[in-house]
Amino acid sequence: ITLYRELQHETDYDSKDLTSKVDKSCGNTSFRTASERYDDVFEISWINPYISALLNCNAISSDTNLIHPWVASKRYELVELALKVNRIKIEKGLSIPFSDVSHAKPYYNAIATAYKHGIVDGMSKKRFAPEENLKREEAAKILLSAAGFNEDTYKGTAYFTDTNPKSWSGPYLAFLKERNITDGYPDGTFKPYNWINRGELFKVIVRIAKLDKKWFPPLSDDNLLTNQGN
């Protein structure tokens, strides 16, 4: 069953008690909050429960005491994480048309796998821009595509004031709003062309993956995604 099908029947995204539930949802017996692990995450911060969820499910880690939640996320980072939280196995030996993604890069196989599954298309036919900052609308597309969302059949009815329902990102952003995955900004906008920082990204990932609803199983340490402050 895909995350998209799960979300068709679940609209409760209350995360107030997420921190207390995530250890049970991931089977983790040594639960730690992100504020205990990272010096740049404060206990009262809104990002604490979301980063705690991903931390305790082994979806993210860091070689230092920093997770850099306010730094803009890179495109390759989201591809790796989207595959991991959706349990899509990274394949080797695949080819891709992007000339700016070298085989020598550690994220090559993740991008190739995502391309094979139709999760990413690239900035153009031959350019992926893996190390460029990620836009908010791009993040919505990659995350929902990895979760099984079908933009061709989805008919949205709720939109942010600054998004175009007929644009390529229209269905994805409508779904985020209708399912209360994100509220956007207080003025009713989404700012789809703005960069998304890591903290914002982690929040959306958790709300889609439903870590607080015991949907997400423990992750293996074998392919642990390591964030090194890029």
Salt bridges, closest charged atoms under 4 A:
ASP12 OD2 - LYS213 NZ 3.31
ASP17 OD2 - LYS21 NZ 3.22
GLU77 OE2 - ARG198 NH1 2.72
GLU91 OE1 - LYS116 NZ 2.81
GLU91 OE2 - HIS117 NE2 3.74
ASP121 OD2 - LYS141 NZ 3.41
GLU131 OE2 - LYS105 NZ 3.52
GLU132 OE2 - ARG127 NH2 2.24
GLU138 OE1 - ARG75 NH1 3.35
ASP187 OD2 - LYS191 NZ 3.99
GLU200 OE1 - ARG136 NH1 3.72
